[in-house]
Amino acid sequence: FGVTAGEFMDALAQADGRAIRLDINSPGGDPFDGITMYNGLREYPGKVIARIVGLAASSASFVALGADQVEIADSAHFMIHNAWAPGSGDRHVHRKLSDILESVDQGLAEVYAAQTGGAPEDMAALMDAETWFRGQAAVDAGFAHAVIGAQPAPKAAFDLSVFARAPKDLFADMADLPET
C-alpha cells in the first residue's frame, strides 16, 4: 500500500542533504506514517519541492506540506479530512480510539493552519467537511505555493469510494483497468 515511513526516511537519509523534488500522487495512508514523513521533510537540511502531480489526499496532503515549496498541477487535487482508524472492541475501546483520533485531528488542523495562515478551527471545519481543492483552488486556500503547467488529468486506479465527497471526475474507469 505505497511507501512506509521507514522506507521514506531511509530514502531521505540517502539524499544526503541534496535538493529533492518529491512528486506526489497518493490517496494517502496511515496518519502516523504521514506525520513521520512530514516531520522528516521539515528537518531535512536540503531544499525540498513537493509537486502534486495527481492526487495528494488524506495523509499525503500533510506529507506535501513538509516541503519548503508546494506546487500543484492545475488538474491535480488536494484533499483534507479527519483521521480514520479501524477498531474493534467494546465501548471503552472505541471511546479511547475516538480520543486518539480527536488528538490527531487537532494536530493536523494545526499543520494545515501553519501552512495556510488560517485558524486551526477553520481547518478543522474543512477537515470535517472532507474538502477537495483542485490546482489553483489549493493555491488560493494557501495549501500550495504555485500551480505548475498543464498536466494530463490523473487516471490513477485508486479506489476513492471510501471518501464521501471525492470528485466524480477522479474515479478510475474500472472498465479500462487490466484484470488481475
Secondary structure as the mmCIF struct_conf table of DSSP 4:
data_model
#
loop_
_struct_conf.conf_type_id
_struct_conf.id
_struct_conf.beg_label_comp_id
_struct_conf.beg_label_asym_id
_struct_conf.beg_label_seq_id
_struct_conf.end_label_comp_id
_struct_conf.end_label_asym_id
_struct_conf.end_label_seq_id
HELX_RH_AL_P HELX_RH_AL_P1 ALA A 5 GLN A 14
TURN_TY1_P TURN_TY1_P1 ALA A 15 GLY A 17
STRN STRN1 ILE A 20 SER A 26
HELX_RH_AL_P HELX_RH_AL_P2 PRO A 31 GLU A 43
BEND BEND1 PRO A 45 GLY A 46
STRN STRN2 VAL A 48 ALA A 57
TURN_TY1_P TURN_TY1_P2 SER A 58 SER A 58
HELX_RH_AL_P HELX_RH_AL_P3 SER A 59 ALA A 64
TURN_TY1_P TURN_TY1_P3 LEU A 65 GLY A 66
BEND BEND2 ALA A 67 ASP A 68
STRN STRN3 GLN A 69 ALA A 73
TURN_TY1_P TURN_TY1_P4 ASP A 74 SER A 75
STRN STRN4 HIS A 77 ILE A 80
BEND BEND3 GLY A 89 GLY A 89
HELX_RH_AL_P HELX_RH_AL_P4 ARG A 91 THR A 116
BEND BEND4 GLY A 117 GLY A 117
HELX_RH_AL_P HELX_RH_AL_P5 PRO A 120 ASP A 128
TURN_TY1_P TURN_TY1_P5 ALA A 129 GLU A 130
STRN STRN5 THR A 131 ARG A 134
TURN_TY1_P TURN_TY1_P6 GLY A 135 GLY A 135
HELX_RH_AL_P HELX_RH_AL_P6 GLN A 136 ASP A 140
TURN_TY1_P TURN_TY1_P7 ALA A 141 GLY A 142
BEND BEND5 PHE A 143 PHE A 143
BEND BEND6 HIS A 145 HIS A 145
STRN STRN6 ALA A 146 ILE A 148
BEND BEND7 GLY A 149 GLY A 149
HELX_LH_PP_P HELX_LH_PP_P1 ALA A 150 ALA A 150
HELX_LH_PP_P HELX_LH_PP_P2 PRO A 152 PRO A 154
HELX_RH_3T_P HELX_RH_3T_P1 LEU A 160 VAL A 162
BEND BEND8 PHE A 163 PHE A 163
TURN_TY1_P TURN_TY1_P8 ALA A 164 ARG A 165
HELX_RH_3T_P HELX_RH_3T_P2 LYS A 168 LEU A 170
BEND BEND9 PHE A 171 PHE A 171
HELX_RH_3T_P HELX_RH_3T_P3 MET A 174 ASP A 176
BEND BEND10 LEU A 177 LEU A 177
HELX_LH_PP_P HELX_LH_PP_P3 PRO A 178 GLU A 179
#
